[in-house]
């Protein structure tokens, strides 16, 4: 028996169907946490958080025009992955490709919204609001999957513990030192929060169109298509602002290329996690482990010449963040 996911109008579910196990299917069988008795979604998310921390450190090491940076975050994955397209089987579901294009458009929107907000109110204040999207993801997934809500409501102790763990992550990850949030900053960030929540939900939906033995192929096309959409829009925006595209490929901008490899790794692991998780908010929450990695590795990174500021998170809040993530994983294995 091999698990397959199908998308019904109301809920993403798993059904059991009989089919012979090919070598390919056996290899990717390990991507099911149900089959292995452990939360594979959590393992992949922890790895993704490490890639995210490396991406952060790399971002701190280069000085690039923000518009150019947003272009390269789509351009580099596209250039790296496109030559492989002749060797990767296509996903035989047209809705998958539509969802990937839509995802790319949403990423462009939230990138620019986030960039403008940080210019006005500062990166620390706006970053402290980002974790609020976790709650939106949690609720939105229940809205899209009412059967999942009914199933969850049958175990109120589990549901209460999960909600408490998510709230712990949100509170801890948003508790920066000396950060005074303004009402204007919050109102401006609300569209970003809904867009970020939609991204996580849509990421889960995209992976739901993919069969288990095609997960690596689905991840490939997801990263490729979203990257191409992001690169195209940012190329148009850059040209409209500068009336030329040559500065995009200046030598100092090309220095971001290795950093984007970390982004590819993070997206790949996040796709695997989204495929396995029951609710995309769990992945969104555990990804905030990257804050812990930054706190741990910043002194080492500073020693090698890359000047990185600390996260501004108190140790007590960092401990709460770690404890909340552990509880969330234990409750959802």
HELIX and SHEET records of a PDB file:
HELIX    1   1 UNK A   23  UNK A   28  1                                   6    
HELIX    2   2 UNK A   29  UNK A   31  5                                   3    
HELIX    3   3 UNK A   33  UNK A   36  1                                   4    
HELIX    4   4 UNK A   40  UNK A   61  1                                  22    
HELIX    5   5 UNK A   66  UNK A   82  1                                  17    
HELIX    6   6 UNK A   83  UNK A   87  5                                   5    
HELIX    7   7 UNK A   94  UNK A  121  1                                  28    
HELIX    8   8 UNK A  123  UNK A  130  1                                   8    
HELIX    9   9 UNK A  132  UNK A  144  1                                  13    
HELIX   10  10 UNK A  146  UNK A  153  1                                   8    
HELIX   11  11 UNK A  156  UNK A  173  1                                  18    
HELIX   12  12 UNK A  183  UNK A  208  1                                  26    
HELIX   13  13 UNK A  212  UNK A  214  5                                   3    
HELIX   14  14 UNK A  215  UNK A  242  1                                  28    
HELIX   15  15 UNK A  246  UNK A  249  5                                   4    
HELIX   16  16 UNK A  253  UNK A  256  5                                   4    
HELIX   17  17 UNK A  257  UNK A  276  1                                  20    
HELIX   18  18 UNK A  280  UNK A  286  1                                   7    
HELIX   19  19 UNK A  289  UNK A  303  1                                  15    
HELIX   20  20 UNK A  315  UNK A  331  1                                  17    
SHEET    1   A 2 UNK A   2  UNK A   7  0                                        
SHEET    2   A 2 UNK A  12  UNK A  17 -1                                        
END                                                                             
